[in-house]
Amino acid sequence: MKKILKEVSVAEMRGPLKKLMELISDEKLGNYWLYQLTLMMRKEPTHVLTKKWLEELSNKYTWEEAEKHFIKTGQLWFNYPEWPFQICVLEIGGISKGDLSKKWLDPSNSINHHLAENIKNFSMLSLTKKRKILLVRLQARSLGFSKEFKFAEINCSHPNFNFSQCPPETSFFMQPLVKKYFDSKATMVAMEFFPPDMVDKNKKRVFNFRVDTGHGNDIRMGVWDLSKTYLLEPSSWWIFQYNL
């Protein structure tokens, strides 16, 4: 999930730096602007999805670029340098529960064996039908969450952004394609999944991706059962399905 960045040229820096120096050197308001700059550098920026970014997400060309990027580089996630989020086009389905389970039932890997137990509870119709889905990976603050919020408030559809929950099997098709993880915090996959082995009806199961520091910072897939009232931070990362 490495984010695409670009180098900042000297020409691009010249204008903003010159304006900044003018503001700070002002005899009357210099201290004010210096104080504002200090606050800005100390405070984590809030990246709410702008109208421009939403328009780009609604453009079919944007998703075609993401597909081309994957074919060319082998990197699933795509972004323009100015985006605080990433997107991808993921192909899922086209396989039986048995065949998908075989891919995960590695006797030497107890973690994968535990994850594979979830496959039996996936929808057969959803799993065997091959299709492409559009995914967006972003922080909760991008949806307007500016303070602690409950799990149930984000693990749902967000029609204002054309976001919906992902099919539960999404993570099992994504995991083999994502080798590195750009951010240190775990990324949760928004989905509606309540398997029969869950007794507590106030909880929902979500799959997540996080850095495995013990294995060269490779990505590891995990599973959490979270209550509806479980509190999360605006900086938490999420994956949603985008409805073009």
C-alpha positions in Angstrom: 0.0 0.0 0.0 2.8 2.4 -0.8 1.5 5.9 -1.6 2.7 7.5 -4.8 4.5 10.7 -4.2 6.5 13.2 -6.2 9.5 15.4 -5.6 8.9 19.1 -4.9 10.9 21.3 -7.3 12.7 24.5 -6.3 10.3 26.4 -8.5 7.3 25.1 -6.7 8.7 26.0 -3.3 9.8 29.5 -4.3 6.4 31.2 -4.3 5.0 29.8 -1.1 8.2 30.3 0.8 8.5 33.9 -0.3 4.9 34.6 0.8 5.6 32.9 4.1 8.6 35.1 4.8 6.7 38.2 3.9 4.0 37.3 6.5 6.4 36.4 9.2 8.6 39.5 8.8 5.6 41.9 9.0 6.2 44.3 11.9 2.6 44.2 13.2 1.4 40.7 12.3 4.6 38.7 12.1 4.3 37.1 15.5 0.7 36.1 14.7 1.6 34.3 11.5 4.6 32.6 13.2 2.2 31.4 15.8 -0.2 30.1 13.2 2.6 28.3 11.4 3.6 26.7 14.7 0.1 25.5 15.3 -0.2 24.1 11.8 3.0 22.2 12.1 2.0 20.7 15.4 -1.6 19.8 14.5 -2.3 16.7 12.4 -4.0 17.9 9.2 -7.6 17.1 8.6 -8.3 15.8 5.1 -12.0 16.0 4.4 -12.9 14.8 0.9 -13.2 17.9 -1.3 -15.6 18.4 -4.2 -12.7 18.1 -6.6 -11.7 14.8 -5.2 -15.2 13.5 -5.2 -15.6 14.5 -8.8 -12.3 12.6 -9.6 -13.7 9.5 -7.9 -16.9 9.7 -9.9 -14.9 9.8 -13.2 -14.5 6.4 -14.9 -11.1 7.6 -16.3 -9.7 7.7 -12.7 -10.4 4.0 -12.2 -9.0 3.1 -15.6 -5.8 4.8 -14.5 -5.8 2.7 -11.3 -6.1 -0.5 -13.3 -3.3 0.6 -15.7 -1.1 1.3 -12.7 -1.6 -2.2 -11.3 -0.9 -3.8 -14.7 2.3 -1.8 -15.2 3.7 -1.9 -11.7 2.1 -4.7 -9.8 1.1 -2.3 -7.1 -2.6 -2.6 -6.3 -3.2 0.8 -4.7 -3.1 4.0 -6.7 -3.3 7.7 -5.9 -2.5 11.0 -7.4 0.2 12.8 -5.4 -2.2 15.3 -3.8 -4.7 12.7 -2.6 -4.8 11.8 1.1 -6.5 8.5 0.0 -5.9 5.6 -2.3 -8.0 3.6 -4.7 -7.9 0.2 -6.5 -9.9 -2.0 -8.8 -9.9 -5.5 -7.3 -11.2 -8.7 -9.0 -12.9 -11.0 -6.6 -14.9 -14.2 -6.9 -14.8 -16.9 -9.5 -13.8 -19.6 -7.0 -15.6 -22.1 -4.8 -15.5 -22.1 -1.0 -13.4 -25.3 -1.0 -10.8 -24.0 -3.5 -10.5 -20.7 -1.6 -10.1 -22.5 1.7 -7.3 -24.7 0.2 -5.3 -21.5 -0.6 -5.4 -20.6 3.1 -5.3 -23.9 4.9 -1.6 -24.1 5.4 -0.8 -26.4 8.3 2.4 -24.5 9.2 0.5 -21.2 9.5 -2.0 -21.2 12.4 -3.0 -17.6 11.6 -4.1 -18.3 8.1 -5.8 -21.5 9.3 -7.9 -19.4 11.7 -8.8 -16.9 9.0 -9.8 -19.6 6.6 -12.5 -20.7 9.1 -14.5 -17.6 8.0 -14.7 -18.7 4.4 -17.4 -21.3 5.1 -19.7 -18.5 6.2 -19.4 -16.5 3.0 -22.2 -16.3 0.5 -21.8 -19.0 -2.2 -23.4 -16.8 -4.8 -21.2 -13.8 -4.0 -18.0 -15.9 -3.9 -18.4 -17.9 -7.1 -19.4 -14.9 -9.3 -16.3 -13.2 -10.7 -16.4 -9.4 -10.8 -14.4 -6.3 -10.3 -15.1 -4.0 -7.4 -13.8 -0.4 -6.8 -12.2 0.3 -3.4 -11.1 3.4 -1.6 -8.7 3.4 1.3 -8.8 6.4 3.5 -8.8 7.7 7.1 -12.0 8.2 9.0 -11.4 12.0 9.1 -11.9 12.1 5.4 -15.6 11.3 6.1 -15.9 14.1 8.5 -15.1 12.3 11.8 -13.1 14.9 13.8 -13.2 13.2 17.2 -13.7 9.8 18.8 -16.6 7.9 17.2 -18.4 4.5 17.5 -17.6 1.6 15.3 -21.2 1.4 14.2 -21.0 5.0 12.9 -18.4 4.2 10.3 -18.9 0.5 9.5 -21.9 1.2 7.3 -22.7 2.8 3.9 -22.0 6.5 3.4 -24.2 7.4 0.4 -23.1 11.1 0.4 -19.7 9.8 -0.7 -21.0 6.8 -2.8 -19.3 4.5 -0.3 -20.8 1.1 0.8 -19.5 -1.8 2.8 -17.3 -4.4 1.0 -18.2 -8.0 0.4 -16.7 -10.0 3.4 -14.5 -12.0 1.0 -12.7 -8.9 -0.3 -9.8 -9.2 2.1 -9.0 -12.8 1.0 -8.5 -11.6 -2.6 -6.7 -8.5 -1.6 -4.1 -10.0 0.8 -2.0 -11.8 -1.8 -1.7 -8.7 -4.0 -0.6 -6.2 -1.2 3.0 -6.9 -0.1 3.9 -3.7 1.7 2.0 -1.4 4.0 2.6 2.4 3.8 1.1 3.4 7.2 1.9 2.0 10.6 -1.8 1.8 11.8 -4.0 -1.1 10.8 -6.5 -0.7 8.0 -10.0 -2.1 8.6 -12.3 -3.3 5.9 -15.9 -2.0 6.3 -18.2 -5.0 5.9 -21.4 -6.6 7.2 -20.3 -9.9 8.6 -21.9 -11.7 11.6 -20.9 -15.4 11.4 -22.8 -18.0 13.4 -19.9 -18.6 15.8 -20.3 -15.0 17.2 -22.5 -15.1 20.3 -22.5 -11.4 21.1 -25.0 -9.8 18.7 -23.6 -6.4 19.6 -20.4 -7.2 17.7 -19.5 -7.4 14.0 -16.5 -9.1 12.5 -14.0 -7.1 10.4 -10.8 -8.1 8.7 -7.8 -5.8 8.9 -4.3 -5.3 7.4 -1.4 -4.2 9.5 2.4 -4.2 9.5 4.1 -7.4 10.6 7.2 -5.9 12.2 8.6 -9.4 12.8 8.8 -10.2 9.1 10.4 -7.3 7.3 7.4 -5.0 7.7 5.4 -7.2 5.3 1.6 -6.9 5.5 -0.4 -9.3 7.7 -4.1 -9.9 7.6 -6.0 -10.3 10.8 -9.6 -10.4 12.2 -11.3 -8.4 14.9 -14.7 -8.7 16.5 -15.8 -5.2 17.5 -18.8 -4.0 19.4 -21.1 -1.3 18.0 -19.9 1.1 20.7 -16.2 0.4 20.3 -14.4 3.8 20.1 -12.2 4.7 17.2 -10.0 7.7 16.3 -10.3 9.9 13.2 -6.8 8.7 12.2 -8.0 5.1 11.8 -7.8 3.7 8.3 -10.7 2.1 6.4 -11.5 0.5 3.1 -14.9 1.0 1.5 -16.4 -0.1 -1.8 -17.1 2.8 -4.2 -20.3 2.8 -6.3 -19.5 4.4 -9.6 
